[in-house]
């Protein structure tokens, strides 16, 4: 029974981990993309549509990632190419993604697909409790792999140093000869891919159907998780599992008849976020880890 | 750089204006072409028909209405209208476009509809699931809870664990009516079984609905019911090998082995009846604004609520379900009949009495058979 609950917690965390890790890289490069929700929805509709057409959820994964990347490219064009306001463009991207995914998805409503199967590791999955970690689907394992590689690239490679330099001090990076806009654009595309994968996870694993607006605000939670994780990839995993855990716990509490108001329990995950944010704000800026030029427009001087 | 931006912006504005003028020309031509003969009927939708639930059911009803009257009427609708003050603007626009009959299809449109109805005394307004009325604003609703009683009967006969899981959106009267009707049906056939209610705090959040279903199954529930809008719960049930009931529309294709049946909201007959009355000149707004139930509140008896085919259950269970359905439709079976006890042991109704509509809207208790406390 606890195995089932733990499994539910892990599965519900995966889309948050994927989207937040992508956004983390985007923000590390100094760009704030508030369009995560819109990119997730594009990923979800593409993931579902491609799976429905090709009968292969693996193609669906690719489709979701591609759709997310294309949507992000549009954002990159406006924000980096035309130097538009990042907050306004990001919000517009969410509205755009919500509308366009609904339009594309209209003929898909009411269909069902076979999602990604669970990939059960023999022997290891028989271990009590811990075994749950080895009975997930491919995309869940991939998401952990992506967090690990993101963390490695950001903090252990030259590329990561460049990305962080661009986010912390674009002028210096530019003076050193790095193309700030190019680095930021690739980061934005990576973020879109991850958001697309995250969106595709919903119809491919959690609820194998398409419905308009099915992400129901998870993109915004992913954005909050990046701050919650103080821009550190592994903390994203911790935050996502904590968030998922509190969500599932409040549902389980109701099922068991705990006499606590469900509104209060629903509030818990957000309360936890606020508490961590307050705790972090007591530290200095370095400790919070916010990229110094997050959200600022950079126009390369001629 | 800035020149380029300016240039692009200019082109964008030019295209926008061209598109807008073409569009409004189109609309003007269309308006000319139809002339003012057909009765224009407008609808305000909360989401869009793609939700496969609440708004979808209204869209099906609108199509039934259009098909019934053919070219005698013209129907228009506006999708994705947020509940609240802005709805008044949309309703007013529908009036200005010449719609003489207007249906606003969600509870939150109540006050905006009332406000606009006073500004346009010649237009006939219908508000769905509210309780406020005016001289030219009627209310309509479906007795959704009737289907829940039949669900309770089926669940009570089918359950092996005697644990029923129930997903609720928000603890409002309509949802509580459903839970209590389910409990009444459940306890009419099975005194041991009880219902665990989980509030999702959303009408529509597939992932959370699915999570709640998983949690309930992990806690031992083998029958699931929902008062939320997505098919996620049934898909989860299908995967886990337990059974459940669909909501608002037939969800059988999402869960071919798990859906026992679905209660479908059928608005067509209501729309047709109301528009017919407007055409006949017999349209009224009922008994006055202080009556909770509204002047049209029908259920199984008038096919406003339709149950899909009973599937995935033994024939004797299906027969008992059909008997309950027909009993409610004919009026021989009362869902809320004394002696009725709440789940704390207090008597709600003495023997020999039946709960009236006012009592239905004043439910602030769980009946015997539901676990836990009703949130305030």
Boltz contact constraints between the chains, C-beta under 6 A:
constraints:
  - contact:
      token1: [A, 1]
      token2: [B, 218]
      max_distance: 6.0
  - contact:
      token1: [A, 4]
      token2: [B, 218]
      max_distance: 6.0
  - contact:
      token1: [A, 5]
      token2: [B, 218]
      max_distance: 6.0
  - contact:
      token1: [A, 8]
      token2: [B, 211]
      max_distance: 6.0
  - contact:
      token1: [A, 8]
      token2: [B, 214]
      max_distance: 6.0
  - contact:
      token1: [A, 12]
      token2: [B, 211]
      max_distance: 6.0
  - contact:
      token1: [A, 82]
      token2: [B, 5]
      max_distance: 6.0
  - contact:
      token1: [A, 102]
      token2: [B, 50]
      max_distance: 6.0
  - contact:
      token1: [A, 106]
      token2: [B, 50]
      max_distance: 6.0
  - contact:
      token1: [A, 109]
      token2: [B, 50]
      max_distance: 6.0
  - contact:
      token1: [A, 109]
      token2: [B, 52]
      max_distance: 6.0
  - contact:
      token1: [A, 110]
      token2: [B, 52]
      max_distance: 6.0
  - contact:
      token1: [A, 112]
      token2: [B, 253]
      max_distance: 6.0
  - contact:
      token1: [A, 112]
      token2: [B, 254]
      max_distance: 6.0
  - contact:
      token1: [A, 206]
      token2: [B, 207]
      max_distance: 6.0
  - contact:
      token1: [A, 206]
      token2: [B, 210]
      max_distance: 6.0
  - contact:
      token1: [A, 207]
      token2: [B, 206]
      max_distance: 6.0
  - contact:
      token1: [A, 207]
      token2: [B, 210]
      max_distance: 6.0
  - contact:
      token1: [A, 207]
      token2: [B, 232]
      max_distance: 6.0
  - contact:
      token1: [A, 207]
      token2: [B, 235]
      max_distance: 6.0
  - contact:
      token1: [A, 208]
      token2: [B, 235]
      max_distance: 6.0
  - contact:
      token1: [A, 209]
      token2: [B, 231]
      max_distance: 6.0
  - contact:
      token1: [A, 209]
      token2: [B, 254]
      max_distance: 6.0
  - contact:
      token1: [A, 211]
      token2: [B, 230]
      max_distance: 6.0
  - contact:
      token1: [A, 212]
      token2: [B, 50]
      max_distance: 6.0
  - contact:
      token1: [A, 214]
      token2: [B, 206]
      max_distance: 6.0
  - contact:
      token1: [A, 216]
      token2: [B, 205]
      max_distance: 6.0
  - contact:
      token1: [A, 251]
      token2: [B, 198]
      max_distance: 6.0
  - contact:
      token1: [A, 251]
      token2: [B, 212]
      max_distance: 6.0
  - contact:
      token1: [A, 251]
      token2: [B, 215]
      max_distance: 6.0
  - contact:
      token1: [A, 252]
      token2: [B, 215]
      max_distance: 6.0
  - contact:
      token1: [A, 254]
      token2: [B, 198]
      max_distance: 6.0
  - contact:
      token1: [A, 255]
      token2: [B, 196]
      max_distance: 6.0
  - contact:
      token1: [A, 255]
      token2: [B, 198]
      max_distance: 6.0
  - contact:
      token1: [A, 255]
      token2: [B, 215]
      max_distance: 6.0
  - contact:
      token1: [A, 255]
      token2: [B, 216]
      max_distance: 6.0
  - contact:
      token1: [A, 255]
      token2: [B, 219]
      max_distance: 6.0
  - contact:
      token1: [A, 257]
      token2: [B, 371]
      max_distance: 6.0
  - contact:
      token1: [A, 257]
      token2: [B, 372]
      max_distance: 6.0
  - contact:
      token1: [A, 259]
      token2: [B, 373]
      max_distance: 6.0
  - contact:
      token1: [A, 261]
      token2: [B, 375]
      max_distance: 6.0
  - contact:
      token1: [A, 262]
      token2: [B, 199]
      max_distance: 6.0
  - contact:
      token1: [A, 262]
      token2: [B, 375]
      max_distance: 6.0
  - contact:
      token1: [A, 266]
      token2: [B, 201]
      max_distance: 6.0
